[in-house]
Structure formats: structure tokens, C-alpha cells
């Protein structure tokens, strides 16, 4: 009996330890903004914005709200997501995910065409339906279900609500403006929750910059009038107590009640790194919410959050370690990879050379707001190293392929192998910064196969090459801030990409990439 008691005490202590470990923010790093979350039993599903990248709206799964695994995308077909020649930071804005009567719904806005729409599925890791459009303007739409009624919420001339037919998207009532926020600019990101007989309306204000904040109001009737929380904003880092916090721009949140009854909020923020510039984009953060009966919610005690969160959590679940690298042995690219706008799939092949990704050059370049031959994955860490092994084949003068550190068509750093008019191979490191095109390094390479590498830290990207994969030679380094949102505007983050392009419209050139590695952490 004594042994049993000791065992039970030990088990209780272990469970308590699991529930009090704390965690680190962000819970999803890199360019993953505008998070929205829903729960089914003890499973959690989260989506984020994707803008001009395809496929659109990544979907994540978790058992503990802290450890997330990307399981797919909501928008995987051109019929769902038209991005033809869309501008940088256009395309898909601010999705919301909800679960109702056995079905998942993801509602969002394509600002480049079509407006507000939703898709649905029974399996969030699988294929989603064709779009159902809703004729109500604004952005950042949300769905709220109550009984047999479905409500559509957006930020058209203030926060606007209407009832819709969830099967067709048809409006059943006229849109009614219910709240304009507390006076901050750009009231947006509305979500409605019902608790203790109150309808709570959560929004963001101040713009998705340093002045971002989350505010909340409530009403006994879904159509208002809504009473503003006297303690607004309930989350912001614009105040003096957070002026030196490594997380800034906090806002655009979504509440979730966990299966143990606790409340949490997911929200976006960014981490400035070099002279207060951020290049990773806006990331997904998590904070606990104290929400007493008939009371206003309080986020993390004082409306601010930290990198190291010393707070009780759900029991932490182990997840399979993420493999950031690939030998391109798969039959299709994994969920980490994206294309720019709607891809022309004939330009890509994993079958023509086993164990390689073949990229076929076209005359569309990385400088164009179009669909170049490009695949990339998000830079998810301030300190990282990425490398690729490639060969350039069937090439003529002005054909090129290589790696790119890509923010937008107006801001990217490219390390490429390029053919000259004499048929020689030339390694070129180019910086594209607005109207400035600068060749930082150029040298002749006596081989068609080359190893390319880039290392990033809080201040610089450094570029290297090797002919044997063992000895890497340094080429040049450049400041990260030229690829930041502060320098270029926009809402995305940096990608590490592979590409092939040409100045010849009839090019037959292609590049074979034999491997790609991405390693987080500081380099020695």
C-alpha cells in the first residue's frame, strides 16, 4: 500500500510539473500572422494569413496550444485562390477558423479579387471546398454560430454584422454596424464570443505596427449596443512597461477555451532585431487569459507578454521533431514550401531526375509581380543557416538559377549560377533594394555543380559557396534591414527560396537541386 501511495504522489507531482512548465513565445515562429484558432475535443486547429503565396492559409494542429504541427493548407487549388499578378502583400488577408456541427469553416478575404469568402471541410488536413462568397465588404471576416443561425462579421465602416445562409453565403439581414472601437485607427479583426449571457466583441486597433492593440466590448444583444471595456486595451506593447520588450506590435487575437476550462489567446506580434527592424514577419504568440464569471477578460495579468512565459499550461505533448531539410526524394513538396502566386506546375518536377527538384527557367524574374519559377520556405529563426546543392543545365547566356533571400519583388538578395555569352559559369551575388540593383560579387566557376550557402543573424546575411561541399568560401555580407517591413512596407516576412530564370523568352535551361538544408541556431 505504501508503494502505491508513493507511486500516486509521484504521478500527481509529474502531472503538476507538466502543467507548470511554462513555454517560450512565439509558439509559431516566422511569417505566420493573424492567427485564428478553434477546438474540437482536445484537438486544436489554427490558421494564419498567406498573402501572395500559394498554397494559401496554412493549417496547424496541436494538443497543447504550444507545440504546433503544420498539416496542410486550406487553399490548394487555383479555383479557390486566384493570385494572378497580385501586388506584394496583397492576396489573402486574415483568416478565421471555426467548427460547427461537424464541419470546419475558414473565412477570409482575397483583396486581389473576389472579396470575402469561406471554404469548409470535414478534414482540416485534407482538401477544402470551393469558395462560398459573401456580398459584404471590408476585410478580416469572422463567423459566429448560435443555434441554427450563422453570423458574418467584418470591418466594413466599423465592425459590421449580418446573418447569412451558411449553405449559400446569401445575406439574410442587412449588415449593421455595431462598434467602431475606442478611437484607434483601423478597427479590424473582429471575433464574437458568448459567455455568461454576454456577447463579447474582440477587435484590434492602431494598425499592425508598433501601436497595435486589442480592445473588447460586450452587449446582451448580438446587434448591440456594445459597451467598451473601461480597461481597454486589454493587450498592447505600446505602453512604457513594454517599450523594451523584445516582442512588439501585439494585436489581432482570437480567444480559445481549452478542454480543461482554461482560457487562452493567440495573437500576432513581431520581434525587432537590427535597429528595430523586423524581417521574420509577424509571428504567432500565445498568452493565458483570466476570465472570471460576468467579468472582463484579463490577458497575462497586465496586458503584456514575454518570450519566456512562466505560467501553468496544458499538459505538454511531445511532437515529432520538425525536419527542416530535404533530399527531394518525395513525390511532392512538403507543406513548408510555397510558390509565388499561382504556379505553372510544368516548371517544376520531382520526377524527371530522381532525388532532385528540377526548376525550369522562364523569362519571369523575381523582380516581377508574376509567377517566376520559385519555391521557398519561411525564414523562421533570427539565427539560421541554409544551403543547397545545384547544377545549371542546358543553359545559354543570361540563364541563371540559385538561392534567394526574398522579401518581395522589390527586395531580395540572390546568389546564382549564371551562363555568360562565352558559355562560362559565373557565380553572381546580387542585391535588389527598390530601384537599386547592385552586383556585390561576381566570379567565374569551373563547374556546372555548386554548393550555395547563406547564414543569417540579427544584423547580417552572409553568403558562401563551395565546389566540393566541404570548404566554403565567403563572398559578402549585407544588412538584414533592407529586407525588413520597416524599409519596404508590407505584411509578409522573408523566405529562403530556390529559383531559375532567364532573359531569353525561348530558354530551355533548367536547374537540378539535389538537396536543401535549413538549420536554426547561431553558426560557429
matplotlib code that plots the C-alpha trace (Angstrom):
import matplotlib.pyplot as plt

x = [0.0, 2.8, 4.4, 1.1, 0.7, 4.2, 3.6, 0.3, 2.1, 4.9, 2.4, 0.5, 3.7, 4.7, 1.3, 1.6, 5.1, 3.7, 1.0, 3.5, 6.5, 5.8, 6.7, 8.5, 7.0, 6.4, 4.7, 4.8, 7.8, 8.4, 5.8, 2.6, 0.4, -3.3, -3.7, -7.2, -7.9, -10.7, -11.0, -12.6, -12.4, -8.8, -7.5, -6.7, -6.5, -5.0, -4.8, -2.7, -2.6, -0.6, -0.9, 0.6, 1.9, 0.4, -1.0, -2.8, -3.8, -1.6, -3.3, -1.7, -2.7, -1.8, -2.8, -1.5, -1.7, 2.1, 3.6, 2.1, 2.5, 1.6, -0.7, -1.7, -3.4, -7.0, -6.5, -4.6, -6.3, -6.3, -10.1, -10.0, -7.3, -6.6, -3.4, -2.6, -0.1, -1.2, 0.9, 3.3, 1.4, -1.9, -3.9, -5.2, -5.8, -6.7, -8.5, -10.8, -11.3, -14.4, -16.0, -19.8, -21.9, -19.1, -17.7, -14.7, -15.1, -12.3, -13.4, -11.0, -10.6, -8.8, -8.1, -6.7, -10.1, -13.3, -13.5, -14.9, -15.5, -15.3, -14.5, -15.3, -14.2, -14.7, -10.9, -8.7, -5.6, -7.3, -9.0, -11.3, -14.4, -14.8, -15.2, -18.6, -18.6, -20.4, -21.5, -20.3, -17.3, -14.4, -11.7, -10.8, -14.2, -15.3, -18.1, -20.2, -22.7, -25.5, -28.2, -29.4, -28.2, -24.9, -23.5, -20.9, -18.7, -16.3, -14.9, -16.9, -17.3, -16.8, -17.5, -20.5, -22.7, -25.2, -26.9, -26.2, -27.3, -24.3, -25.0, -25.1, -23.4, -26.5, -27.2, -30.4, -30.2, -28.7, -25.3, -25.4, -22.5, -22.3, -19.0, -16.2, -13.7, -12.1, -10.9, -7.7, -7.1, -8.1, -10.6, -10.4, -10.0, -13.5, -14.4, -17.6, -17.8, -20.7, -20.0, -22.3, -25.1, -22.9, -21.8, -18.1, -16.7, -12.9, -11.1, -7.7, -6.9, -3.9, -2.6, -0.4, 2.7, 4.2, 0.9, -1.1, -3.6, -6.5, -9.7, -13.0, -16.7, -19.8, -23.6, -26.6, -27.7, -25.6, -26.5, -25.7, -25.4, -21.9, -20.2, -16.5, -14.3, -13.1, -9.7, -9.1, -6.8, -6.5, -3.3, -0.7, 3.0, 2.7, 2.9, 6.0, 6.2, 6.7, 8.8, 11.9, 10.1, 11.6, 8.0, 6.3, 3.3, 1.0, -2.6, -5.1, -6.1, -8.5, -9.7, -10.0, -11.3, -9.2, -10.6, -9.6, -11.7, -8.7, -8.8, -6.1, -5.5, -3.4, -2.3, 0.4, 3.5, 6.9, 10.5, 12.7, 16.2, 18.5, 18.0, 14.4, 13.8, 11.9, 12.4, 10.7, 7.3, 4.6, 4.5, 2.0, 2.2, 0.2, -0.9, -3.2, -6.5, -8.2, -11.9, -13.9, -17.7, -19.5, -16.2, -13.9, -11.0, -7.5, -4.6, -1.5, -2.2, -1.2, -1.9, 1.6, 3.5, 7.1, 9.3, 9.6, 6.1, 6.2, 2.6, 0.7, 0.0, -2.0, -0.1, 2.6, 2.5, 5.6, 5.5, 7.7, 10.8, 10.5, 12.8, 13.8, 15.8, 15.1, 16.9, 13.9, 13.2, 9.4, 6.8, 5.6, 7.0, 6.1, 3.8, 6.7, 7.2, 5.3, 5.2, 4.8, 1.2, -0.4, 2.4, 2.8, 3.4, 5.0, 8.0, 8.6, 9.4, 10.4, 10.2, 12.5, 15.6, 15.2, 16.3, 16.3, 14.0, 14.1, 13.2, 12.7, 13.7, 11.3, 11.6, 9.6, 12.1, 12.0, 11.6, 8.2, 4.8, 4.1, 4.8, 8.5, 10.0, 10.4, 9.8, 10.6, 10.2, 9.8, 12.8, 11.6, 14.7, 16.8, 19.9, 20.0, 22.0, 20.6, 22.3, 21.5, 23.4, 22.5, 23.6, 22.6, 21.8, 21.1, 21.9, 22.8, 23.8, 21.6, 20.2, 20.5, 19.4, 20.2, 19.1, 17.3, 16.6, 13.3, 11.0, 9.2, 9.8, 11.3, 13.6, 15.7, 19.3, 20.2, 23.1, 23.1, 25.0, 24.7, 25.8, 27.9, 28.0, 31.2, 29.5, 31.3, 29.7, 29.6, 28.7, 26.8, 25.7, 23.1, 21.2, 17.8, 16.8, 14.0, 15.4, 18.9, 20.4, 23.9, 26.3, 28.3, 30.4, 31.0, 33.5, 34.0, 33.2, 34.9, 31.9, 28.2, 27.6, 27.9, 27.1, 25.5, 25.0, 23.6, 23.9, 21.7, 21.9, 20.3, 22.3, 23.6, 23.0, 26.4, 26.9, 29.2, 29.9, 31.8, 32.9, 33.2, 30.7, 33.4, 35.3, 33.0, 34.4, 32.9, 31.6, 30.0, 27.5, 24.8, 22.4, 19.2, 17.2, 17.0, 14.6, 12.5, 8.9, 10.1, 12.2, 9.8, 6.3, 4.1, 2.9, 4.9, 8.3, 11.5, 11.6, 14.6, 14.0, 15.2, 14.7, 15.5, 15.1, 16.3, 16.3, 15.6, 11.9, 12.7, 15.0, 15.4, 17.6, 16.8, 18.4, 18.5, 18.6, 19.9, 19.3, 18.2, 19.2, 17.9, 19.5, 18.2, 20.7, 23.8, 26.7, 30.1]
y = [0.0, 2.4, 1.8, 2.5, 5.8, 6.8, 6.0, 8.0, 11.0, 10.8, 10.6, 13.6, 15.5, 14.7, 15.8, 19.0, 19.5, 19.1, 21.6, 24.2, 24.1, 27.3, 27.9, 30.2, 32.7, 32.8, 29.4, 29.5, 31.5, 33.2, 34.8, 33.4, 36.4, 36.9, 33.6, 32.2, 29.0, 26.6, 23.4, 20.0, 17.9, 18.1, 18.9, 22.5, 23.9, 27.2, 29.1, 32.2, 34.7, 33.9, 37.0, 36.4, 32.9, 29.6, 27.3, 29.7, 29.7, 27.2, 24.9, 23.8, 21.2, 21.0, 19.1, 21.7, 25.1, 25.4, 22.7, 23.1, 20.9, 22.2, 19.7, 21.4, 24.4, 25.5, 26.9, 24.4, 25.0, 27.9, 27.7, 28.6, 31.2, 33.5, 35.4, 36.4, 39.3, 40.4, 43.0, 42.2, 41.8, 41.5, 38.3, 36.5, 38.5, 37.5, 34.1, 32.9, 29.2, 27.8, 24.4, 23.9, 20.8, 18.5, 20.9, 23.2, 26.6, 29.0, 32.5, 35.1, 37.9, 37.8, 41.5, 40.9, 39.6, 38.1, 39.7, 37.8, 34.1, 30.9, 27.3, 24.2, 20.6, 17.6, 17.1, 20.1, 18.2, 17.4, 19.2, 22.1, 23.1, 25.6, 29.2, 30.5, 34.3, 36.7, 40.1, 42.2, 44.4, 45.0, 42.6, 40.3, 38.4, 36.1, 33.6, 33.2, 30.3, 30.2, 27.6, 27.4, 30.9, 31.9, 35.4, 37.1, 39.8, 42.2, 45.7, 47.5, 51.1, 49.9, 46.4, 45.1, 42.1, 40.3, 36.9, 34.6, 31.3, 29.2, 26.9, 29.6, 32.7, 34.7, 37.6, 37.1, 40.5, 43.8, 44.5, 46.5, 48.5, 47.7, 49.2, 51.5, 50.6, 53.0, 55.6, 53.8, 53.7, 50.7, 48.9, 45.3, 41.6, 41.2, 38.0, 37.3, 35.0, 34.4, 33.9, 34.3, 35.7, 38.4, 38.8, 39.8, 41.6, 41.4, 43.6, 45.1, 48.8, 51.0, 49.3, 46.2, 48.2, 49.4, 50.9, 47.7, 46.8, 44.6, 46.0, 44.4, 45.4, 43.5, 43.5, 41.5, 41.5, 40.4, 43.6, 45.8, 48.4, 47.4, 48.7, 49.3, 47.7, 50.6, 48.9, 48.9, 48.0, 44.5, 43.7, 46.1, 46.8, 50.5, 51.4, 52.3, 48.9, 47.2, 49.7, 47.5, 44.2, 42.0, 41.4, 44.4, 45.2, 42.8, 42.5, 40.7, 38.0, 35.1, 33.6, 29.9, 27.9, 24.8, 21.4, 21.8, 25.0, 27.5, 30.4, 31.5, 33.9, 33.6, 36.8, 38.3, 40.3, 40.8, 40.7, 43.6, 42.6, 45.1, 48.8, 48.0, 46.3, 43.0, 40.6, 37.4, 39.0, 38.9, 35.7, 33.7, 34.2, 32.7, 34.1, 32.9, 34.7, 35.1, 35.4, 35.3, 34.9, 38.0, 39.9, 41.4, 39.2, 39.9, 38.8, 37.6, 39.7, 43.1, 43.0, 42.3, 39.1, 37.8, 35.5, 33.3, 32.6, 31.3, 30.2, 26.9, 25.2, 22.3, 19.0, 19.3, 16.8, 15.6, 16.1, 14.7, 16.9, 19.1, 18.2, 21.5, 19.8, 17.6, 15.5, 15.9, 12.2, 12.8, 12.7, 16.2, 19.1, 19.2, 21.7, 24.0, 25.0, 27.8, 29.3, 32.9, 33.5, 30.7, 28.5, 27.0, 23.4, 22.4, 24.5, 22.1, 18.4, 15.9, 13.0, 13.9, 13.3, 11.1, 12.7, 16.2, 19.1, 20.4, 24.0, 25.1, 28.7, 31.2, 34.9, 35.9, 37.1, 37.6, 41.4, 40.8, 40.7, 37.5, 33.8, 33.1, 29.7, 29.9, 27.7, 28.9, 28.3, 30.8, 32.1, 31.1, 31.9, 35.1, 32.9, 30.2, 28.6, 27.4, 25.6, 24.0, 21.8, 22.6, 22.3, 24.5, 22.6, 23.2, 26.9, 29.7, 33.3, 35.1, 31.8, 31.6, 29.7, 29.7, 30.7, 33.9, 35.6, 37.0, 39.6, 40.9, 41.6, 44.9, 43.5, 40.3, 39.0, 36.5, 34.1, 32.4, 30.5, 32.2, 31.5, 34.0, 34.7, 32.6, 29.7, 30.1, 29.7, 32.8, 33.0, 36.2, 37.7, 40.5, 42.8, 44.1, 47.0, 49.1, 50.7, 49.7, 46.6, 46.0, 43.2, 42.6, 39.7, 38.0, 35.3, 32.5, 28.9, 25.9, 23.6, 23.2, 22.0, 24.2, 24.4, 27.6, 28.7, 31.7, 32.4, 34.9, 36.6, 39.6, 42.1, 40.4, 37.8, 36.3, 34.4, 31.5, 29.0, 25.7, 23.4, 20.3, 20.8, 20.9, 24.1, 27.1, 30.5, 33.7, 36.1, 39.1, 40.1, 42.7, 44.2, 42.5, 45.7, 46.3, 43.3, 44.5, 45.6, 49.0, 49.5, 48.1, 48.3, 45.3, 42.5, 39.4, 38.0, 36.7, 33.5, 31.3, 30.3, 28.4, 29.8, 29.7, 32.5, 33.8, 36.9, 34.6, 34.0, 30.8, 29.4, 25.7, 25.9, 24.1, 23.7, 20.5, 21.0, 17.8, 18.9, 21.7, 22.2, 24.7, 24.8, 27.0, 28.5, 30.5, 29.4, 28.8]
z = [0.0, 0.9, -2.5, -4.2, -2.3, -3.2, -6.8, -6.9, -5.3, -7.8, -10.7, -9.3, -9.0, -12.5, -13.9, -11.9, -13.4, -16.9, -16.2, -14.8, -17.2, -19.0, -22.6, -25.0, -27.4, -30.3, -30.5, -34.3, -35.5, -38.8, -41.1, -39.6, -38.9, -38.0, -36.1, -35.5, -33.6, -32.9, -30.7, -31.3, -28.2, -27.1, -30.6, -31.7, -35.2, -36.2, -39.4, -40.5, -43.4, -46.5, -48.8, -52.3, -51.5, -52.8, -51.5, -49.2, -45.5, -43.7, -41.2, -37.9, -35.3, -31.6, -28.5, -26.0, -27.8, -27.6, -29.9, -33.3, -36.5, -39.9, -41.5, -44.8, -46.4, -46.9, -50.4, -52.6, -56.0, -58.4, -58.4, -54.7, -54.8, -57.7, -57.3, -60.9, -60.9, -57.4, -55.7, -52.8, -49.6, -51.4, -51.8, -48.7, -45.5, -42.0, -41.9, -39.2, -38.5, -36.8, -36.1, -36.3, -36.3, -37.5, -40.1, -40.2, -41.8, -42.8, -43.8, -45.3, -47.9, -51.2, -51.6, -55.1, -56.4, -55.1, -51.7, -48.7, -48.9, -46.9, -47.5, -45.5, -44.9, -42.7, -42.6, -42.0, -43.1, -46.4, -49.3, -48.6, -50.6, -53.4, -52.2, -51.0, -51.4, -49.1, -50.5, -47.6, -47.9, -45.5, -44.5, -41.6, -41.7, -39.0, -38.5, -35.3, -34.9, -32.4, -32.6, -36.2, -37.0, -38.7, -38.5, -40.7, -39.2, -40.9, -40.6, -43.2, -42.0, -38.4, -37.2, -39.2, -38.5, -40.7, -40.7, -43.6, -45.0, -44.3, -47.2, -49.9, -48.3, -49.0, -46.6, -44.7, -42.9, -43.8, -42.4, -39.2, -37.8, -34.1, -32.8, -34.0, -31.3, -28.9, -31.3, -32.6, -36.3, -38.4, -36.1, -37.5, -36.8, -35.2, -33.3, -31.3, -28.3, -25.9, -22.2, -19.1, -21.3, -22.8, -26.4, -26.3, -29.4, -29.7, -32.2, -33.0, -33.4, -34.1, -37.3, -37.4, -36.3, -33.0, -32.0, -32.4, -29.6, -28.8, -27.4, -26.3, -25.8, -24.8, -25.2, -24.1, -27.8, -30.7, -32.6, -29.6, -28.2, -27.2, -24.1, -24.2, -21.5, -19.2, -19.1, -22.8, -24.4, -22.9, -24.8, -26.2, -26.0, -26.8, -23.1, -21.2, -19.3, -22.7, -24.5, -24.2, -24.7, -27.4, -28.7, -30.3, -32.5, -30.5, -31.7, -33.9, -31.4, -31.0, -27.8, -27.2, -24.2, -23.6, -22.9, -19.2, -18.9, -19.1, -21.5, -23.9, -26.7, -29.8, -31.4, -33.7, -32.9, -34.3, -32.9, -33.9, -34.4, -36.1, -35.3, -34.6, -38.0, -38.2, -41.1, -40.0, -40.4, -37.8, -35.8, -33.7, -29.9, -27.0, -23.6, -20.8, -20.1, -16.8, -17.4, -14.2, -14.3, -15.6, -15.7, -18.4, -19.6, -18.4, -20.6, -18.7, -15.7, -17.1, -20.8, -21.9, -22.8, -22.8, -24.6, -21.6, -20.2, -16.7, -16.4, -16.0, -19.3, -20.6, -20.3, -22.9, -25.7, -27.5, -31.2, -33.9, -34.4, -37.4, -40.3, -41.9, -44.7, -47.7, -50.3, -52.6, -52.6, -52.0, -54.7, -53.9, -51.9, -48.2, -46.5, -45.7, -49.3, -51.2, -54.6, -55.6, -56.7, -58.8, -60.1, -63.5, -62.4, -65.7, -64.5, -61.5, -61.3, -58.7, -61.2, -64.1, -62.0, -59.0, -55.8, -57.3, -57.6, -61.2, -61.8, -65.4, -66.2, -67.7, -68.6, -65.5, -62.9, -59.1, -59.8, -61.5, -59.8, -61.5, -61.1, -61.5, -61.2, -57.4, -54.4, -50.9, -47.2, -44.5, -42.5, -39.0, -36.9, -36.5, -36.5, -39.2, -42.0, -45.3, -48.1, -51.4, -53.9, -57.5, -61.2, -64.1, -67.3, -71.0, -70.3, -72.6, -72.0, -69.4, -68.0, -64.2, -61.1, -57.4, -53.9, -52.9, -49.6, -50.6, -49.1, -52.2, -55.8, -54.7, -52.0, -52.3, -52.2, -54.9, -55.1, -58.5, -61.1, -64.5, -68.0, -69.9, -73.6, -73.8, -72.2, -68.9, -65.5, -63.4, -59.7, -59.1, -55.8, -56.4, -54.1, -55.2, -53.0, -54.6, -57.7, -56.7, -58.3, -57.0, -58.0, -54.8, -56.1, -59.5, -60.3, -62.8, -61.7, -63.4, -62.8, -63.5, -60.0, -57.0, -53.3, -52.1, -48.5, -46.6, -42.9, -41.1, -37.7, -36.2, -38.3, -41.5, -44.2, -45.2, -48.5, -49.2, -52.0, -52.3, -55.2, -53.1, -50.2, -47.6, -47.9, -48.2, -49.3, -48.1, -50.7, -48.9, -46.3, -46.2, -43.5, -42.9, -42.5, -46.3, -46.3, -43.4, -43.2, -41.8, -45.0, -47.6, -46.1, -46.5, -44.2, -45.1, -44.0, -45.5, -47.5, -48.3, -51.9, -54.9, -58.4, -62.1, -64.6, -67.9, -70.1, -73.0, -73.7, -75.5, -72.8, -72.3, -69.2, -66.0, -62.6, -60.6, -56.8, -55.1, -51.6, -49.3, -45.7, -43.2, -39.7, -36.9, -34.4, -34.3, -36.5, -35.1]

ax = plt.figure().add_subplot(projection="3d")
ax.plot(x, y, z, "-o")
ax.set_aspect("equal")
plt.show()
